[in-house]
Amino acid sequence: MSELLKNLNEQQLPVAKKFEGKFIVNAGAGSGKTSTIVTRTAYMIEQGINPGSILMFTFTRKAAMEMKERMIAKIGPQAKAVTICTYHAFSSMLLRRFAYLVGYDKNFTIADSEDTEKIIKDFCGKNSKLYDIAKTQIPDWKTHGITVDVARNDKTIQNDHFTVFLVYEKYQQKLRNDNMMDFGDLANYGLELISKYSEVQEYVWNKYTYVIADEFQDSSRKDWDYINWIIRGNGNLCAVMDNNQSIYAFRGADIDFICQSLINDGFEQYVLEQNYRSTSTIVEASNAVVDNNPKIIDKKAFSEQEKGAPVFIKEVKSDKDEANYIVRGIKSLLRNGFEYKDIAILARTKKQFDLIEKAFLRNAIPYDLISGVQFCTRKEVKDLLCVLRLLLNECDEEALERIINIPKAGIGEATFDKLMVGESNNVLNKANSNINDIKGKAYAGVKTFLSKWNELKAYAEENVLPGLIIRKYLELFD
């Protein structure tokens, strides 16, 4: 037996040794799922499979990075050839190569949620009620594959959501004019490419022979269609899931549909049931909760660890009472010899911590809140990303609007609107054409920006690294 396989248990071993066909790995929490998948991939490569032919989907970019790091640590540099990404990242990769098939240039930029909400708000004007509906309804339509064309021919949408549809139509046209896509577009266009165009199918099917899809329980019906088109050329899919942990229904995940589809398509089933992380009491309590769920696919988690402390459940009348109860619990633990650093509080959402924080402040309880603004959503980081976006895509009006008045140069919304008048989609060309319509301090500000931008563009065209481009930008505009 290969040295790679010697530490696997009797449920993990057959998973690591199976390469061909379509099968489910129904893995419970703490069951060594990631270790098993990493070992399987290493064993595949050891057995002569080209690492470049392996494609793995994860649910988040962070998970993809962590999986790649673990594979490199176990396998070595050849693991770098394995493609590990999210569905959105895979779609982006396809679109960089085949964007022309859906009417885009390959240098498109990707609108984040802040960009999306700003554009929608601009089209809603002062109608705040319309904005509140549209900013959730439009992404929801995209999540479910409802494009503008589909919405236009949907009688229910036209009768019940016509005003929102008009915003959707303008929003989508704005994205296309600016050569931008949002995250919903990435998924929808990716599916369109693989399902309609033979050159895309040939590229994907020739490149990827083996596909692994992690967190498959959080897949949507659209994801199901997407993954099935991706594997259609070779038919090898390892779908890794936990049928008791689907939490993304609000994003379109449909656990019942996924499980039933796996059964209907004849997927073989493997289970990883031994929990190495938790005490037997925790595992039994968890089983008692999920045993009440209807099951299309099933497993029974167990632990061989010690029984451990019992689970204690306390029901309170309000969130305020909950915060006060937590404070009393902490004080009791301190009286019994524990320290603050021994105590952790978990919650499903950051908002739940608001009253708890206030209770801690009233009672002088020190704490660290492990949460906060993500790095790429910080203002200064977004500003710099918009610099790179505009260098890549000169149709990106949102990027130009964000950075043209940095540092402050008297260029407000009215001035910017004057600069954007015209038929051209190239926002820098429009700004150059309309600069003489601007007066006073704003004119000087626009002229200075365009002059410095031309210098930055010339520097960027020398194919220097992004970090050096940012440094040059800071030198010019600081």
C-alpha positions in Angstrom: 0.0 0.0 0.0 1.2 3.5 -0.8 2.6 5.4 2.2 0.0 8.2 1.4 -2.9 5.9 2.3 -1.6 4.3 5.6 -3.2 6.9 8.0 -6.7 6.6 6.5 -9.5 4.8 8.3 -11.7 2.2 6.7 -14.2 4.7 5.4 -11.7 7.2 4.1 -9.5 4.6 2.3 -12.0 3.6 -0.5 -12.7 7.3 -1.2 -9.0 8.0 -1.7 -8.6 5.0 -4.1 -11.6 5.8 -6.3 -10.8 8.0 -9.3 -13.4 7.1 -12.0 -17.1 7.7 -12.2 -19.6 9.8 -10.3 -19.9 9.4 -6.5 -20.8 11.2 -3.3 -18.6 11.6 -0.2 -21.1 12.4 2.5 -18.7 13.6 5.2 -19.7 14.7 8.7 -18.1 17.5 10.7 -14.6 16.7 11.9 -14.5 13.5 9.9 -11.2 14.3 8.2 -12.9 15.3 4.9 -10.2 17.7 3.8 -7.4 15.4 4.7 -9.0 12.6 2.7 -9.5 14.8 -0.4 -5.9 16.1 -0.2 -4.7 12.5 0.2 -6.9 11.3 -2.7 -5.4 14.0 -5.0 -1.9 13.2 -3.9 -2.5 9.5 -4.6 -4.0 10.3 -8.0 -0.8 12.2 -9.0 1.4 9.4 -7.5 -0.5 6.9 -9.8 0.4 9.0 -12.8 -2.5 11.3 -13.3 -1.6 14.7 -14.7 -2.2 17.3 -11.9 -3.3 19.8 -14.6 -6.2 17.6 -15.4 -7.7 17.9 -11.9 -10.3 20.6 -11.2 -11.6 21.2 -7.7 -14.4 23.6 -6.7 -14.7 25.1 -3.3 -17.4 27.4 -1.9 -15.1 30.3 -1.0 -11.9 31.8 -2.2 -10.4 31.4 1.3 -11.2 27.7 1.2 -9.6 27.4 -2.2 -6.4 29.0 -0.9 -6.3 26.8 2.2 -6.9 23.7 0.1 -4.1 24.7 -2.3 -1.7 25.3 0.6 -2.4 21.9 2.1 -2.0 20.1 -1.2 1.4 21.8 -1.8 2.5 20.9 1.7 1.6 17.2 1.2 2.4 16.8 -2.5 5.0 19.4 -3.3 5.3 22.0 -6.1 3.5 19.8 -8.6 0.2 20.4 -6.7 0.4 24.0 -8.1 -0.9 22.6 -11.4 -4.2 21.5 -9.8 -6.9 24.0 -10.5 -8.7 24.9 -7.2 -11.3 27.7 -7.4 -14.9 28.8 -6.8 -17.5 28.5 -9.5 -17.3 32.3 -10.0 -13.5 32.2 -10.4 -13.8 29.4 -12.9 -16.4 31.4 -14.8 -14.1 34.4 -14.8 -11.3 32.3 -16.2 -13.5 31.0 -19.0 -14.8 34.5 -19.7 -11.2 36.0 -19.9 -10.7 33.5 -22.8 -14.2 33.5 -24.4 -15.9 36.8 -23.4 -16.4 37.7 -27.1 -19.0 34.9 -27.4 -21.3 36.8 -25.0 -20.6 40.2 -26.3 -17.9 41.4 -23.9 -14.2 42.3 -24.2 -11.9 40.0 -22.2 -10.6 42.9 -20.2 -14.0 43.3 -18.4 -14.1 44.4 -14.8 -16.1 42.8 -12.0 -18.5 44.9 -10.0 -18.7 44.1 -6.3 -21.8 44.5 -4.1 -21.0 48.2 -3.4 -20.7 49.0 -7.1 -23.9 47.1 -7.8 -25.9 48.9 -5.1 -24.6 52.3 -6.2 -25.6 51.8 -9.8 -29.1 50.5 -8.8 -29.5 53.4 -6.5 -28.6 55.9 -9.3 -31.4 54.4 -11.4 -33.9 54.5 -8.6 -33.3 58.2 -7.9 -35.1 59.4 -4.8 -37.5 56.4 -4.7 -36.0 54.7 -1.6 -38.7 52.1 -1.5 -37.9 51.0 -5.1 -34.2 50.9 -4.2 -34.7 48.7 -1.2 -36.6 46.2 -3.3 -34.4 46.4 -6.4 -31.1 45.9 -4.6 -32.2 42.5 -3.3 -34.6 41.5 -6.2 -32.1 41.9 -9.0 -29.3 39.8 -7.5 -32.0 37.2 -6.5 -33.2 37.0 -10.1 -29.6 36.5 -11.3 -29.0 33.8 -8.7 -32.0 31.9 -10.1 -30.8 32.4 -13.7 -33.5 35.0 -14.6 -31.8 37.2 -17.1 -33.3 40.4 -18.5 -34.6 38.6 -21.5 -36.2 35.9 -19.3 -37.7 38.6 -17.1 -39.0 40.5 -20.1 -41.1 37.5 -21.1 -42.2 36.5 -17.6 -45.8 37.5 -17.1 -45.6 37.4 -13.3 -42.6 39.7 -13.3 -44.1 42.1 -15.9 -47.4 42.3 -13.9 -46.0 42.3 -10.3 -42.5 43.8 -10.6 -42.5 45.9 -13.7 -40.9 48.9 -12.1 -38.1 46.8 -10.7 -37.7 45.1 -14.1 -37.1 48.6 -15.7 -34.3 49.2 -13.2 -32.9 45.8 -13.9 -33.0 46.5 -17.7 -31.1 49.8 -17.2 -28.7 48.3 -14.8 -27.8 45.5 -17.1 -27.3 47.8 -20.0 -25.1 50.0 -17.9 -22.9 47.0 -17.0 -22.6 46.1 -20.6 -21.8 49.6 -21.7 -19.0 49.8 -19.0 -17.7 46.3 -19.9 -18.5 45.2 -16.4 -20.1 42.1 -14.9 -21.4 41.4 -11.4 -21.1 38.1 -9.6 -24.4 37.0 -10.9 -23.3 37.6 -14.5 -20.2 35.5 -13.9 -22.2 32.4 -13.0 -24.8 33.0 -15.7 -22.4 33.7 -18.5 -20.2 30.8 -17.4 -23.1 28.4 -17.7 -24.1 29.9 -21.1 -20.5 29.4 -22.4 -20.2 25.8 -21.4 -23.8 24.8 -22.4 -23.9 26.6 -25.8 -20.5 26.9 -27.4 -18.6 23.9 -28.7 -15.2 25.6 -28.6 -15.7 26.2 -24.8 -16.8 22.6 -24.3 -13.8 21.3 -26.2 -11.4 23.5 -24.1 -12.9 22.4 -20.8 -13.4 18.7 -21.6 -9.9 18.3 -23.0 -8.2 20.1 -20.1 -10.1 18.6 -17.1 -10.6 14.9 -16.7 -11.3 14.7 -13.0 -13.6 17.1 -11.1 -14.1 17.5 -7.3 -16.8 19.7 -5.9 -16.6 20.5 -2.2 -19.5 21.7 0.0 -21.9 20.3 -2.6 -24.8 20.5 -0.2 -24.8 24.3 -0.8 -25.2 24.0 -4.5 -28.1 25.6 -6.4 -30.0 24.1 -9.3 -27.9 26.3 -11.6 -24.7 25.0 -10.0 -26.0 21.5 -10.7 -26.5 22.3 -14.3 -23.0 24.0 -14.5 -21.1 21.1 -12.9 -22.9 18.6 -15.1 -21.9 20.4 -18.3 -18.3 20.6 -17.0 -18.0 16.8 -16.5 -20.0 15.9 -19.5 -16.9 15.2 -21.5 -15.4 12.7 -19.0 -18.0 11.8 -16.4 -15.7 11.8 -13.4 -17.1 13.8 -10.4 -16.4 13.4 -6.7 -19.1 15.4 -4.9 -18.2 16.1 -1.3 -21.0 17.2 1.0 -22.6 17.1 4.4 -26.3 16.5 4.0 -26.9 18.0 7.5 -25.1 21.4 7.0 -26.8 23.2 4.1 -27.2 26.9 5.2 -27.3 28.9 2.0 -30.8 28.5 0.8 -31.0 32.4 0.7 -28.3 32.2 -2.1 -30.2 29.6 -4.1 -28.9 26.4 -2.4 -31.5 23.6 -2.7 -30.3 20.6 -0.7 -33.4 18.4 -1.4 -33.0 18.9 -5.2 -29.3 18.2 -5.0 -29.7 15.0 -3.0 -32.6 13.7 -5.2 -30.6 14.5 -8.3 -27.6 12.6 -7.0 -29.8 9.6 -6.4 -31.6 9.9 -9.7 -28.3 10.1 -11.6 -27.0 6.9 -9.9 -24.1 8.4 -7.9 -22.3 5.9 -5.7 -22.4 6.8 -2.0 -19.6 6.9 0.5 -19.8 8.2 4.1 -17.2 9.6 6.5 -18.9 9.3 9.9 -16.3 9.3 12.6 -15.9 12.7 14.2 -12.3 13.3 15.4 -13.0 16.8 16.6 -15.8 16.6 19.3 -16.7 14.6 22.3 -19.3 11.9 22.0 -21.8 14.0 24.0 -21.5 16.8 21.4 -21.8 14.4 18.5 -24.8 12.6 20.0 -26.5 16.0 20.7 -25.9 17.0 17.1 -27.4 13.7 15.9 -30.5 14.2 18.0 -31.1 17.6 16.3 -30.5 16.4 12.7 -32.4 13.1 13.2 -35.6 15.2 12.9 -34.7 16.3 9.4 -36.2 14.5 6.3 -33.4 12.5 4.7 -32.9 11.6 1.1 -29.2 10.8 1.7 -28.2 9.8 5.2 -25.2 9.0 7.6 -24.8 8.6 11.3 -21.9 10.5 12.9 -20.1 9.0 15.9 -17.1 9.8 18.1 -14.7 7.5 20.0 -13.5 10.4 22.2 -14.4 10.7 25.9 -18.0 11.6 26.8 -17.1 15.1 27.9 -19.2 17.8 29.6 -23.0 17.8 29.0 -24.6 20.3 26.7 -26.5 22.9 28.5 -29.4 24.8 26.9 -30.9 28.0 28.3 -34.0 29.6 26.9 -34.4 33.4 27.6 -37.2 35.8 26.9 -35.3 38.4 24.8 -31.9 39.2 23.3 -31.3 41.7 26.2 -31.8 38.9 28.7 -29.5 36.7 26.7 -26.7 39.3 26.9 -27.2 39.6 30.7 -27.2 35.9 31.1 -23.9 35.6 29.3 -22.4 38.2 31.6 -23.5 36.3 34.6 -22.1 33.1 33.1 -18.7 34.7 32.6 -18.6 36.0 36.1 -19.4 32.5 37.4 -16.6 31.0 35.4 -14.1 33.6 36.7 -15.1 32.8 40.3 -14.4 29.1 39.5 -10.8 29.7 38.4 -11.2 30.4 34.7 -9.7 33.4 32.9 -11.2 35.7 30.2 -8.9 34.1 27.6 -10.6 30.7 28.3 -14.0 32.0 27.1 -15.4 32.3 23.6 -18.8 33.3 22.4 -20.1 32.3 19.0 -23.0 33.8 17.0 -24.4 33.3 13.6 -24.3 37.0 12.7 -22.3 40.0 13.7 -25.5 41.9 14.6 -26.2 39.5 17.5 -23.1 40.9 19.2 -24.4 44.4 19.5 -26.2 43.9 22.8 -23.5 41.6 24.1 -20.9 44.2 23.5 -22.9 46.8 25.4 -23.4 44.4 28.3 -19.6 43.8 28.4 -18.9 47.5 28.4 -21.3 48.1 31.3 -19.6 45.3 33.3 -16.0 46.2 32.4 -15.5 42.8 30.7 -12.5 42.9 28.3 -13.1 41.3 24.9 -11.8 41.0 21.3 -14.4 41.0 18.5 -13.0 38.8 15.8 -14.8 40.3 12.9 -14.7 43.6 11.0 -14.3 45.1 7.6 -12.8 42.7 5.0 -9.5 43.9 3.6 -10.7 44.4 0.0 -13.7 46.4 1.2 -11.6 49.1 3.0 -11.9 52.5 1.3 -8.2 52.9 0.5 -8.0 49.4 -0.9 -11.0 49.8 -3.1 -9.6 53.1 -4.3 -6.4 51.4 -5.4 -8.3 48.5 -7.0 -10.3 51.0 -9.0 -7.0 52.4 -10.4 -6.1 48.9 -11.7 -9.7 48.4 -12.9 -9.6 51.6 -15.0 -6.2 50.7 -16.5 -7.6 47.4 -17.5 -11.0 48.6 -18.7 -11.4 52.2 -19.9 -15.2 51.7 -20.1 -15.4 51.4 -16.2 -17.3 54.5 -15.3 -17.7 53.5 -11.6 -13.9 53.2 -11.3 -13.2 56.6 -12.8 -15.9 58.3 -10.6 -14.3 56.8 -7.5 -10.8 58.0 -8.1 -11.0 61.2 -10.3 -11.4 63.4 -7.2 -8.5 61.8 -5.2 -7.0 63.9 -3.8 -9.8 66.5 -3.5 -9.9 68.7 -6.6 -13.4 70.1 -6.6 -14.8 67.5 -9.0 -18.3 66.7 -7.7 -21.2 64.7 -9.0 -22.5 67.5 -11.3 -19.0 67.9 -12.9 -18.6 64.2 -13.4 -22.0 64.0 -15.1 -20.9 66.7 -17.6 -17.7 64.7 -18.3 -19.7 61.6 -19.1 -21.9 63.1 -21.7 -21.5 61.4 -25.1 -22.0 58.2 -27.0 -18.5 56.7 -26.5 -18.2 53.9 -23.9 -14.6 54.9 -23.2 -14.9 57.1 -20.1 -11.5 58.7 -20.5 -12.2 59.7 -24.1 -15.5 61.3 -22.9 -13.7 63.1 -20.1 -11.1 64.5 -22.6 -13.8 65.5 -25.1 -15.9 67.3 -22.5 -13.2 69.0 -20.3 -13.8 72.4 -21.9 -17.4 72.3 -20.5 -16.0 72.4 -17.0 -15.2 75.7 -15.3 -13.1 76.9 -12.4 -11.3 74.7 -9.8 -13.0 71.6 -11.2 -11.5 72.3 -14.7 -8.0 72.4 -13.2 -8.7 69.2 -11.2 -9.9 67.3 -14.3 -7.0 68.5 -16.4 -4.4 67.6 -13.8 -6.0 64.1 -13.3 -6.0 63.4 -17.0 -2.4 64.5 -17.5 -1.2 62.4 -14.6 -3.4 59.5 -15.7 -1.8 59.5 -19.1 1.6 59.2 -17.5 0.5 56.3 -15.3 -1.0 54.6 -18.3 2.2 54.9 -20.3 4.1 53.4 -17.3 1.6 50.5 -16.9 1.9 49.7 -20.6 5.5 48.7 -20.0 4.1 45.5 -18.5 5.3 46.2 -14.9 3.9 44.4 -11.9 0.7 45.7 -10.3 2.5 46.6 -7.1 4.8 48.9 -9.1 1.9 50.5 -10.9 0.3 51.3 -7.5 3.6 52.7 -6.2 3.8 54.9 -9.3 0.1 56.0 -8.9 0.9 57.1 -5.3 3.9 59.0 -6.4 1.9 60.9 -9.0 -1.3 61.5 -7.1 -0.2 61.8 -3.5 
